[in-house]
Amino acid sequence: MTAAKPDVLIIGAGVIGLSCALALARAGRSVTVLDRGGIGAGASHGNCGTITPSHALPLAQPGVIAQGLRWLLKPDAPLRIAPTLDPSRIAWLARFALNCTYAQVERVAPAKAAILNRSRDLIEAFIRDEAIDCDFGADGELQVFRTRQALDAASVELDVLRAHGVSVDAWDGARVEHDEPALKPGVVGGLYWPNDAHIRPDRYVAELAARAHAAGVTIREQTAVTGFDRSGDRIHTVHACSERIAARDVVLAGGAWSPLIARDLGLCIPIQPGKGYSITYVRPQRAPRRPLVLAEPRVCVTTWAAGYRLGSTMEFAGYDETLNRVRLDALVRGASEFLHEPVGPERVEEWWGWRPMTYDDLPIIGASTRIHGLWLATGHGMLGMSMSNATAELLAAQMLGHEAFIDPRPYLPARFAV
Ligand SMILES: Cc1cc2nc3c(=O)[nH]c(=O)nc-3n(C[C@H](O)[C@H](O)[C@H](O)COP(=O)(O)OP(=O)(O)OC[C@H]3O[C@@H](n4cnc5c(N)ncnc54)[C@H](O)[C@@H]3O)c2cc1C
């Protein structure tokens, strides 16, 4: 059976696929989005919801490998790398290690800052102008330290971030404790990021889907893409369930699944799933007034009007779908070191999600160099919510032949020859 031909077919109804769908539909393209599950069923569901220009430095940095090795023997450490014989994971980890240089930080930080800063502005304008109901807060983020060593290590990077337009204030322990009464005493200092913000991610994605629908986008849930047809190097048809759907352009926005989906096209997209966890509660009485990053255990705490979430940790264990209790418990233990009331009165949801991690920590946005008609919008790692609107703007500009607001070159698929 062959369905009516949309102009653009987007694979993946996460924050990235839906943001691209909305931008393209508003630019006059006819758009269909396909998802194997439901709207926002992947990493875009239970993440921490912070919008963070503050995270402009790449994950691959000098010192990260030594830290990672120290953590290897601790099952509840913020980073876990499961032993593997999988050649693609070994190759990815080796390339990540090769990226842990000052030269790479200098190359990647400006590109990350550019897309994060642009997206931060676009997200706030979108939420304000269209009255998006997603518990948006623009009151910054506070990173809190209980050891001088961790604070000093983080402070080394501040000038680099400031040079790329990221604002940060260094606070002493007394100021942090005064500003945030939810914290236990013993804080040595904090970094306040005034331009960071937060949203409730599942609500934001639901609102995005509603706006896309209103703009004429067709969203088809429970519709897994299983293959493609090509004429030479041009893609023309997507196989989904028992259908073959023809389209002029296909956008791959499958998050951590992107390499699996693209295998049928002979593409090796260097993305590994970086598994993270979250626990959502009914809001405790002494909830923090703004998002916190608890520096030493690397736990993110986000508070909304009616909810409260502990999240993070990074696990490279392939496409493993189990909920690792040790890692969930580590979130609560980390929060207990810092907060008077680390958990809420009722546990609402325990969740894991796969971050689509590239080894250079930049997303992949633009035309495939190998398959005509295929576009990529994937690989957003730890920052897909934060980069979503600028990604859509950048992809739409390239697809429509407009000049992009930010330089598209650092994110192009060409750097991975895909
Ligand atoms: C614990 C945790 C905390 C995080 N916190 C933050 C944060 O505070 N701020 C931030 O900016 N980012 C955060 N992130 C990262 C963010 O969640 C991701 O970068 C972002 O959600 C990626 O969006 P996406 O649309 O690319 O992927 P996804 O949301 O995973 O969407 C991909 C979609 O593709 C669909 N799909 C897969 N295979 C197929 C197929 N064969 N056919 C059709 N559809 C398919 C999936 O069902 C899924 O819906 C966090 C992530 C985690 C795990």
The ligand as an SDF file (V2000), in Angstrom:
LIG
                    3D

 53 58  0  0  0  0  0  0  0  0999 V2000
   18.3510   11.6800   32.4530 C   0  0  0  0  0  0  0  0  0  0  0  0
   18.3970   12.6780   31.3300 C   0  0  0  0  0  0  0  0  0  0  0  0
   18.3780   14.0300   31.6250 C   0  0  0  0  0  0  0  0  0  0  0  0
   18.4410   14.9750   30.6070 C   0  0  0  0  0  0  0  0  0  0  0  0
   18.3380   16.3070   30.9300 N   0  0  0  0  0  0  0  0  0  0  0  0
   18.3530   17.2360   29.9440 C   0  0  0  0  0  0  0  0  0  0  0  0
   18.2250   18.6070   30.2720 C   0  0  0  0  0  0  0  0  0  0  0  0
   18.0650   18.9810   31.4330 O   0  0  0  0  0  0  0  0  0  0  0  0
   18.2790   19.5140   29.2610 N   0  0  0  0  0  0  0  0  0  0  0  0
   18.4610   19.1340   27.9480 C   0  0  0  0  0  0  0  0  0  0  0  0
   18.5620   20.0030   27.0870 O   0  0  0  0  0  0  0  0  0  0  0  0
   18.5570   17.8240   27.6150 N   0  0  0  0  0  0  0  0  0  0  0  0
   18.5110   16.8740   28.5700 C   0  0  0  0  0  0  0  0  0  0  0  0
   18.6270   15.5500   28.2600 N   0  0  0  0  0  0  0  0  0  0  0  0
   18.8740   15.1880   26.8430 C   0  0  0  0  0  0  0  0  0  0  0  0
   17.5860   15.2120   26.0230 C   0  0  0  0  0  0  0  0  0  0  0  0
   16.6110   14.4460   26.6800 O   0  0  0  0  0  0  0  0  0  0  0  0
   17.8500   14.6360   24.6230 C   0  0  0  0  0  0  0  0  0  0  0  0
   18.9800   15.2390   24.0400 O   0  0  0  0  0  0  0  0  0  0  0  0
   16.6570   14.8990   23.7050 C   0  0  0  0  0  0  0  0  0  0  0  0
   15.4740   14.4570   24.3020 O   0  0  0  0  0  0  0  0  0  0  0  0
   16.8540   14.1950   22.3610 C   0  0  0  0  0  0  0  0  0  0  0  0
   15.6880   14.4350   21.6040 O   0  0  0  0  0  0  0  0  0  0  0  0
   15.4400   13.6500   20.2590 P   0  0  0  0  0  0  0  0  0  0  0  0
   14.1540   14.1400   19.7170 O   0  0  0  0  0  0  0  0  0  0  0  0
   16.6510   13.6930   19.4070 O   0  0  0  0  0  0  0  0  0  0  0  0
   15.3400   12.0990   20.7160 O   0  0  0  0  0  0  0  0  0  0  0  0
   14.1490   11.3250   21.4120 P   0  0  0  0  0  0  0  0  0  0  0  0
   13.3550   12.1740   22.3100 O   0  0  0  0  0  0  0  0  0  0  0  0
   14.7320   10.0810   21.9870 O   0  0  0  0  0  0  0  0  0  0  0  0
   13.2140   10.9820   20.1870 O   0  0  0  0  0  0  0  0  0  0  0  0
   13.5590   10.0180   19.2190 C   0  0  0  0  0  0  0  0  0  0  0  0
   12.2580    9.3870   18.7480 C   0  0  0  0  0  0  0  0  0  0  0  0
   12.5410    8.5000   17.6560 O   0  0  0  0  0  0  0  0  0  0  0  0
   11.6110    7.4430   17.7440 C   0  0  0  0  0  0  0  0  0  0  0  0
   12.0970    6.2890   16.9730 N   0  0  0  0  0  0  0  0  0  0  0  0
   13.0980    5.4550   17.2790 C   0  0  0  0  0  0  0  0  0  0  0  0
   13.2170    4.5000   16.3500 N   0  0  0  0  0  0  0  0  0  0  0  0
   12.2530    4.7430   15.4180 C   0  0  0  0  0  0  0  0  0  0  0  0
   11.8650    4.0890   14.2230 C   0  0  0  0  0  0  0  0  0  0  0  0
   12.4840    2.9980   13.7590 N   0  0  0  0  0  0  0  0  0  0  0  0
   10.8170    4.5930   13.5260 N   0  0  0  0  0  0  0  0  0  0  0  0
   10.1520    5.7030   13.9720 C   0  0  0  0  0  0  0  0  0  0  0  0
   10.4870    6.3520   15.1090 N   0  0  0  0  0  0  0  0  0  0  0  0
   11.5340    5.8830   15.8240 C   0  0  0  0  0  0  0  0  0  0  0  0
   11.5360    7.1540   19.2480 C   0  0  0  0  0  0  0  0  0  0  0  0
   10.3490    6.4410   19.5890 O   0  0  0  0  0  0  0  0  0  0  0  0
   11.5970    8.5460   19.8480 C   0  0  0  0  0  0  0  0  0  0  0  0
   10.2990    9.0650   20.1290 O   0  0  0  0  0  0  0  0  0  0  0  0
   18.5450   14.5670   29.2480 C   0  0  0  0  0  0  0  0  0  0  0  0
   18.5260   13.2050   28.9450 C   0  0  0  0  0  0  0  0  0  0  0  0
   18.4480   12.2630   29.9730 C   0  0  0  0  0  0  0  0  0  0  0  0
   18.4230   10.7970   29.6040 C   0  0  0  0  0  0  0  0  0  0  0  0
  1  2  1  0
  2  3  1  0
  2 52  2  0
  3  4  2  0
  4  5  1  0
  4 50  1  0
  5  6  2  0
  6  7  1  0
  6 13  1  0
  7  8  2  0
  7  9  1  0
  9 10  1  0
 10 11  2  0
 10 12  1  0
 12 13  2  0
 13 14  1  0
 14 15  1  0
 14 50  1  0
 15 16  1  0
 16 17  1  0
 16 18  1  0
 18 19  1  0
 18 20  1  0
 20 21  1  0
 20 22  1  0
 22 23  1  0
 23 24  1  0
 24 25  2  0
 24 26  1  0
 24 27  1  0
 27 28  1  0
 28 29  2  0
 28 30  1  0
 28 31  1  0
 31 32  1  0
 32 33  1  0
 33 34  1  0
 33 48  1  0
 34 35  1  0
 35 36  1  0
 35 46  1  0
 36 37  1  0
 36 45  1  0
 37 38  2  0
 38 39  1  0
 39 40  1  0
 39 45  2  0
 40 41  1  0
 40 42  2  0
 42 43  1  0
 43 44  2  0
 44 45  1  0
 46 47  1  0
 46 48  1  0
 48 49  1  0
 50 51  2  0
 51 52  1  0
 52 53  1  0
M  END
$$$$
